Amino acid sequence: MMEIDLQSTFSWKIENFSERKFPITSTAFSSGGCEWYVLIHPKGDGFDDYLSLYLCVANPKSLQPGWKRRASLNFIILNLSGKEVHRTSERYGLFGAEIPGWGFRTALPLTKLQDKELLENNTLIIEVYIKVTEVFHEGDETKKDMLDFRGFNVLSSQITSVSQIFAKYPNFAADIKPKSKAVKTAYLKVLLGLIKTANKPPDSFSEIELIKAYSSLIDLMEVGFKLDWLKSKLDEVSLERKIKVDADAARVQELEEKVKNLELMLSDLKFELDKEKARSHIEPKMFSLKDYASLSTPMSPWTRRRKSD
């Protein structure tokens, strides 16, 4: 496994956009040791009122068996003058032979593109930003390790987990759109990983991990999985994490206040100490001989008589 951190952008100008009715693809470009291309559905992919955008691996068959690419991506749509029309959120995807493309089915409402200012000269510019964070390969899983379970290829070690999900939520996969067993299996694999993530202690989540979990959940629900139960679990984890983070922040603020008060107290004590030092270093008064004479004890009458005798 190799961890990398590469960011790349690709810009694609599409002319006569309003006349495009069928999916179109960009030329291939390279990032993270992998060839990519952008796939656009100008009239939507299952959602007729939205522009659909996907980032896809261009040469999957040329990669090693079991290849995987983990990456974040987002699209920016510009008009011909370079004015930004729309920016998608950042999405995290695990690309592989089973799912070589990730993106946004509802990237932008088509009604927004009816504005001639936005669709200047009937031309759109699509920019894609990719950040490849991980590249790895998995060994081929032999057929004897796989079992057919309700239309999914499931590892024998995962049968118990999968059967428990079906027992508790029998219709959770009844309406999924992909029909290919390989694609369905890939999505199930994502689901199992998401369930494992959701069961982690809330305080072990980072903000990025939580965002990735919600992103994966949205992808699964968009292809037809009924996962309200898992969303509730993630919402619960998110809330508990927020409470913990807020409590930690309140504790930090409390300690900062205490430190501030102590610093003020020390400042006051230092001021009093400096005053005391200044008082103790007053120079003693200098006396003249005349002063000493005036301060000497007067002689008694008897002493004066002795002197006169």
LUMFI-976416 format. One line per 5 residues: number of its first residue (from 1); their letters; for each residue x, y, z of C-alpha. Coordinates in nm, 3 decimals, always signed. Example, Ala and Ser with C-alpha at 12.3 -4.5 7.8 and 13.67 -1.06 7.14 Angstrom:
% residues 2
1 = as = +1.230 -0.450 +0.780  +1.367 -0.106 +0.714
% end
This chain:
% residues 309
1 = mmeid = +0.000 +0.000 +0.000  +0.126 +0.347 -0.084  -0.004 +0.668 +0.067  +0.028 +0.976 -0.150  -0.111 +1.325 -0.152
6 = lqstf = -0.145 +1.461 -0.503  -0.379 +1.729 -0.624  -0.457 +1.782 -0.987  -0.697 +1.989 -1.188  -0.838 +1.929 -1.532
11 = swkie = -1.031 +2.184 -1.734  -1.274 +2.094 -2.011  -1.459 +2.338 -2.236  -1.789 +2.211 -2.376  -1.943 +2.404 -2.666
16 = nfser = -2.306 +2.388 -2.787  -2.395 +2.256 -2.445  -2.773 +2.297 -2.469  -2.776 +2.078 -2.779  -2.608 +1.788 -2.600
21 = kfpit = -2.857 +1.515 -2.516  -2.642 +1.207 -2.456  -2.355 +1.134 -2.214  -2.024 +1.284 -2.322  -1.670 +1.213 -2.205
26 = stafs = -1.358 +1.426 -2.183  -1.012 +1.338 -2.302  -0.803 +1.137 -2.056  -0.566 +1.306 -1.812  -0.323 +1.175 -1.551
31 = sggce = -0.317 +1.209 -1.172  -0.190 +0.986 -0.892  -0.045 +0.729 -1.131  -0.384 +0.672 -1.288  -0.557 +0.788 -1.606
36 = wyvli = -0.891 +0.961 -1.554  -1.171 +1.113 -1.759  -1.482 +1.318 -1.683  -1.825 +1.182 -1.772  -2.119 +1.421 -1.808
41 = hpkgd = -2.488 +1.348 -1.845  -2.622 +1.679 -1.984  -2.982 +1.573 -1.928  -2.924 +1.389 -1.600  -2.852 +1.035 -1.491
46 = gfddy = -3.179 +0.908 -1.346  -3.272 +1.265 -1.246  -3.394 +1.446 -1.557  -3.380 +1.792 -1.400  -3.015 +1.782 -1.300
51 = lslyl = -2.673 +1.786 -1.462  -2.476 +1.475 -1.359  -2.095 +1.477 -1.327  -1.860 +1.183 -1.269  -1.487 +1.124 -1.244
56 = cvanp = -1.390 +0.785 -1.391  -1.076 +0.574 -1.423  -0.984 +0.560 -1.792  -0.773 +0.246 -1.812  -0.888 +0.006 -1.538
61 = kslqp = -0.793 -0.310 -1.729  -0.430 -0.200 -1.751  -0.393 -0.176 -1.373  -0.284 -0.455 -1.139  -0.552 -0.701 -1.020
66 = gwkrr = -0.720 -0.576 -0.704  -0.618 -0.214 -0.770  -0.771 +0.058 -0.556  -0.749 +0.437 -0.553  -0.884 +0.645 -0.267
71 = aslnf = -0.940 +1.007 -0.363  -1.142 +1.319 -0.291  -1.290 +1.517 -0.577  -1.500 +1.820 -0.651  -1.616 +1.999 -0.964
76 = iilnl = -1.636 +2.368 -1.048  -1.860 +2.484 -1.334  -1.767 +2.810 -1.509  -1.912 +3.013 -1.794  -1.706 +3.117 -2.094
81 = sgkev = -1.583 +3.434 -1.918  -1.451 +3.228 -1.629  -1.729 +3.326 -1.387  -1.809 +3.050 -1.141  -2.158 +2.911 -1.195
86 = hrtse = -2.151 +2.633 -0.938  -1.916 +2.446 -0.708  -1.996 +2.097 -0.581  -1.913 +1.975 -0.235  -1.605 +1.761 -0.183
91 = ryglf = -1.673 +1.390 -0.223  -1.458 +1.099 -0.110  -1.454 +0.785 -0.325  -1.284 +0.447 -0.330  -1.220 +0.368 -0.695
96 = gaeip = -1.173 +0.007 -0.800  -1.253 -0.244 -1.072  -1.609 -0.279 -0.938  -1.674 +0.098 -0.909  -1.438 +0.285 -1.144
101 = gwgfr = -1.631 +0.612 -1.123  -1.760 +0.848 -0.853  -1.940 +1.179 -0.874  -2.265 +1.369 -0.841  -2.597 +1.262 -0.991
106 = talpl = -2.758 +1.591 -0.892  -2.462 +1.824 -0.947  -2.661 +2.124 -1.072  -3.030 +2.195 -1.150  -3.068 +2.234 -1.527
111 = tklqd = -3.298 +2.532 -1.473  -2.994 +2.727 -1.355  -2.836 +2.683 -1.698  -3.132 +2.846 -1.873  -2.983 +3.182 -1.780
116 = kelle = -2.799 +3.305 -2.091  -2.547 +3.489 -1.876  -2.451 +3.167 -1.704  -2.452 +2.962 -2.022  -2.257 +3.227 -2.212
121 = nntli = -2.235 +3.155 -2.586  -2.387 +2.815 -2.507  -2.052 +2.708 -2.358  -1.961 +2.557 -2.021  -1.622 +2.497 -1.865
126 = ievyi = -1.588 +2.204 -1.625  -1.297 +2.191 -1.383  -1.229 +1.886 -1.167  -0.999 +1.884 -0.865  -0.865 +1.550 -0.749
131 = kvtev = -0.666 +1.467 -0.439  -0.538 +1.109 -0.447  -0.469 +1.003 -0.089  -0.407 +0.629 -0.117  -0.308 +0.372 -0.378
136 = fhegd = -0.313 +0.002 -0.296  -0.381 -0.343 -0.435  -0.570 -0.635 -0.288  -0.502 -1.000 -0.362  -0.757 -1.173 -0.581
141 = etkkd = -1.030 -1.341 -0.383  -1.071 -1.699 -0.496  -1.414 -1.836 -0.573  -1.403 -2.080 -0.285  -1.385 -1.782 -0.045
146 = mldfr = -1.699 -1.627 -0.195  -2.062 -1.726 -0.146  -2.372 -1.611 -0.332  -2.600 -1.453 -0.074  -2.921 -1.285 -0.194
151 = gfnvl = -2.763 -1.163 -0.515  -2.435 -1.052 -0.358  -2.095 -1.219 -0.363  -2.001 -1.232 +0.003  -1.683 -1.355 +0.165
156 = ssqit = -1.745 -1.657 +0.387  -1.601 -1.459 +0.679  -1.867 -1.190 +0.623  -2.173 -1.413 +0.590  -2.270 -1.374 +0.957
161 = svsqi = -2.252 -0.994 +0.945  -2.446 -0.971 +0.618  -2.716 -1.216 +0.728  -2.765 -1.018 +1.050  -2.823 -0.701 +0.847
166 = fakyp = -3.082 -0.875 +0.627  -3.251 -1.025 +0.933  -3.285 -0.687 +1.103  -3.357 -0.479 +0.790  -3.500 -0.724 +0.533
171 = nfaad = -3.579 -0.460 +0.268  -3.269 -0.245 +0.295  -3.138 -0.363 -0.046  -3.472 -0.431 -0.219  -3.464 -0.122 -0.443
176 = ikpks = -3.099 -0.080 -0.533  -3.050 +0.033 -0.892  -2.732 -0.157 -0.996  -2.811 -0.501 -1.136  -2.455 -0.621 -1.186
181 = kavkt = -2.357 -0.856 -0.907  -2.002 -0.718 -0.907  -2.125 -0.361 -0.861  -2.377 -0.464 -0.595  -2.103 -0.652 -0.413
186 = aylkv = -1.876 -0.347 -0.424  -2.148 -0.130 -0.270  -2.213 -0.392 -0.002  -1.844 -0.385 +0.081  -1.867 -0.006 +0.126
191 = llgli = -2.172 -0.056 +0.348  -1.996 -0.308 +0.573  -1.703 -0.070 +0.614  -1.942 +0.214 +0.696  -2.121 +0.007 +0.961
196 = ktank = -1.785 -0.078 +1.118  -1.695 +0.292 +1.119  -2.030 +0.394 +1.273  -1.973 +0.155 +1.564  -1.649 +0.322 +1.667
201 = ppdsf = -1.651 +0.531 +1.988  -1.772 +0.885 +1.905  -1.463 +1.049 +2.054  -1.238 +0.849 +1.819  -1.380 +1.024 +1.509
206 = seiel = -1.202 +1.309 +1.341  -1.403 +1.570 +1.151  -1.269 +1.432 +0.820  -1.369 +1.074 +0.907  -1.722 +1.187 +0.985
211 = ikays = -1.748 +1.378 +0.656  -1.624 +1.072 +0.466  -1.878 +0.851 +0.644  -2.167 +1.081 +0.550  -2.038 +1.101 +0.192
216 = slidl = -2.036 +0.720 +0.165  -2.384 +0.705 +0.317  -2.518 +0.952 +0.059  -2.366 +0.747 -0.224  -2.526 +0.426 -0.096
221 = mevgf = -2.866 +0.588 -0.051  -2.851 +0.744 -0.398  -2.822 +0.398 -0.557  -3.126 +0.273 -0.367  -3.013 +0.133 -0.032
226 = kldwl = -3.262 +0.208 +0.247  -3.033 +0.318 +0.527  -3.235 +0.548 +0.752  -3.130 +0.327 +1.042  -2.762 +0.381 +0.961
231 = kskld = -2.813 +0.755 +0.914  -2.972 +0.768 +1.261  -2.667 +0.591 +1.399  -2.430 +0.836 +1.230  -2.641 +1.132 +1.350
236 = evsle = -2.618 +0.993 +1.702  -2.241 +0.953 +1.674  -2.212 +1.304 +1.530  -2.418 +1.451 +1.816  -2.222 +1.265 +2.085
241 = rkikv = -1.899 +1.377 +1.925  -2.022 +1.738 +1.917  -2.119 +1.721 +2.285  -1.776 +1.582 +2.368  -1.599 +1.844 +2.155
246 = dadaa = -1.811 +2.123 +2.310  -1.742 +1.988 +2.660  -1.370 +1.976 +2.586  -1.385 +2.329 +2.447  -1.571 +2.449 +2.759
251 = rvqel = -1.311 +2.281 +2.981  -1.029 +2.444 +2.785  -1.202 +2.782 +2.819  -1.245 +2.725 +3.193  -0.876 +2.641 +3.233
256 = eekvk = -0.777 +2.941 +3.023  -0.985 +3.164 +3.254  -0.816 +3.013 +3.558  -0.474 +3.069 +3.406  -0.570 +3.427 +3.324
261 = nlelm = -0.688 +3.487 +3.680  -0.369 +3.337 +3.821  -0.162 +3.556 +3.591  -0.352 +3.864 +3.717  -0.302 +3.752 +4.078
266 = lsdlk = +0.070 +3.699 +4.017  +0.088 +4.040 +3.852  -0.070 +4.202 +4.160  +0.165 +4.015 +4.394  +0.465 +4.121 +4.187
271 = feldk = +0.348 +4.482 +4.207  +0.319 +4.461 +4.589  +0.658 +4.292 +4.606  +0.819 +4.565 +4.400  +0.663 +4.830 +4.627
276 = ekars = +0.794 +4.651 +4.936  +1.142 +4.628 +4.785  +1.136 +4.998 +4.702  +1.035 +5.082 +5.059  +1.311 +4.868 +5.213
281 = hiepk = +1.579 +5.038 +5.001  +1.518 +5.398 +5.130  +1.858 +5.563 +5.198  +1.926 +5.640 +5.575  +1.926 +6.010 +5.673
286 = mfslk = +2.272 +6.168 +5.708  +2.335 +6.360 +6.041  +2.587 +6.640 +6.102  +2.797 +6.680 +6.421  +2.567 +6.960 +6.522
291 = dyasl = +2.276 +6.724 +6.490  +2.452 +6.472 +6.707  +2.523 +6.742 +6.967  +2.165 +6.845 +6.980  +2.066 +6.484 +7.023
296 = stpms = +2.317 +6.414 +7.312  +2.180 +6.369 +7.663  +2.193 +6.691 +7.884  +2.426 +6.676 +8.185  +2.268 +6.649 +8.527
301 = pwtrr = +2.321 +6.929 +8.782  +2.551 +6.704 +8.990  +2.773 +6.649 +8.685  +2.791 +7.022 +8.625  +2.897 +7.087 +8.990
306 = rksd = +3.176 +6.828 +8.964  +3.306 +7.000 +8.652  +3.294 +7.348 +8.822  +3.486 +7.214 +9.125
% end
